[in-house]
Amino acid sequence: MREQLMNPDAEELRSLMGFYAGEVERCIRCGFCNSVCPTSNIEQSFKDSHKSRGRLVMLQSILWNSSNLSPFSNKFLELIDLCFGCRRCLVVCPASIPIPQIMWHVRYAAERRKANPTPYTLRAFLVNYDKIAKAASSLSTLSSRLINSSLGRGMASKLLGLHKDVKLPPYRPLKKTKRRRVKEEADRLVFFGDVFPLYHEGDTTRRFLDKLEEMGFEVVIPKQRQAGIPLLEAGLIDEARKIAEYNVSILTSYVSEGYKILTLSPAAYLALKKDYITLIGSRAEEVAEKTIDATQLANQLLKIGMVKPQNLRNQPIVYHSSCFSQATGLSSVIVEMLQNIGCSIMLSTPRCCGVAGMWGLLRKNYEKAIAVGEPLFNELRNVSVAIVSQSETCRLWLRNNLERDDVKHPIEIFLERTA
């Protein structure tokens, strides 16, 4: 009976969402997701339709043909856009509903329908983000000046929809060095960087990889594409799948030769450990199994005594546990690593900063991103010690909004405090 009554838009949505339409129907409407959803707890989200549960209820009503709202209307898709993929809901949902993945597939359906599609220039930027960053890094000084000039910001605002007040990170590409000779029995690592470690924070990446090589590790940096999570969050699932297939094919060849995969970005780690399996299935499982984050490796080296902390006085710091650090379970590892190198954690805060990758940088989301982040900014505004966050965009957002430069990756602290 439901199929006979189904309106064409709802039927098309169900078809394009596939498996995830059924996942919507499993929602029991408990509202636990509202309690942790960053955009559900800001002043602008006083209506139920602006909250996480409200989005799922609306989807259920559309799929069950009990709503006149079109799933391809601008009004509906603007509400869907309030989910920026933080993954906090996955921890609290008693029914284990994959809420972020559902929202990806709603956006995917809208993209296929060409309903409120991602603007062409932004779409091209997201698909080619790594290639653009690589090209800009070849003239890093000039590119860094341009992107934060009035001309550069104007272009970013017009072409990409970025807010005019966004300060973009300078280009500091990973410099190639002559590979060291290593022993045949050396532990072998293949580095999967994503954009920030390769093109914006290459100096930190280089110092960490050099340290590993000095300790006898073999480190290889192969050809690779971006991790692709921004594509998923924009609903560009086909494009993300192509990137996943490329990266997995490259990394699988190294895994078969005994390499472990090393990441320095929580987005890269999350993509390899979870998202690629969602996108391409069992082909990505071996890659996921062999992936280790830099913070995990650093902590292991400290525990077995291969790296020792310098005899420095205790260093007080504040630790910001980013959404992806929580989603990957790396937050506890990071805290332990920092303590093992003599850091005293004055404050560990799990609050969301609001930036959500590129979401908060966009003009249409900027004010909402500030509203999400304001409780965290207030918490950190008078802090006088260094702030540590694993997420690259969280560090960027905190520097912008707190107007301070000492917001660091935990591996930076590791490098400063170990011999």
Secondary structure by P-SEA (a helix, b strand, c coil): cccccccaaaaaaaaaaaaaaaaaaacccccccccccccccccccccccccaaaaaaaaaaaaacccccccccaaaaaaaaccccccccccccccccaaaaaaaaaaaaaaaaccccccaaaaaaaaaaaaaaaaaaaaaaaaaaaaacaaaaaaaaaaccccccbbbbcccccccccccccccccbbbbbbccccccccaaaaaaaaaaaaaaabbbbbbcccccccaaaaaacaaaaaaaaaaaaaaaaaaaaaabbbbbbccaaaaaaaaccccccccccaaaaaaacccaaaaaaaaaaacccccccccbbbbbbbbcaaaaaacaaaaaaaaaaaaccccccccccccccccccccccccaaaaaaaaaaaaaaccccccbbbbccaaaaaaaaaaacccccccaaaaaaaccc
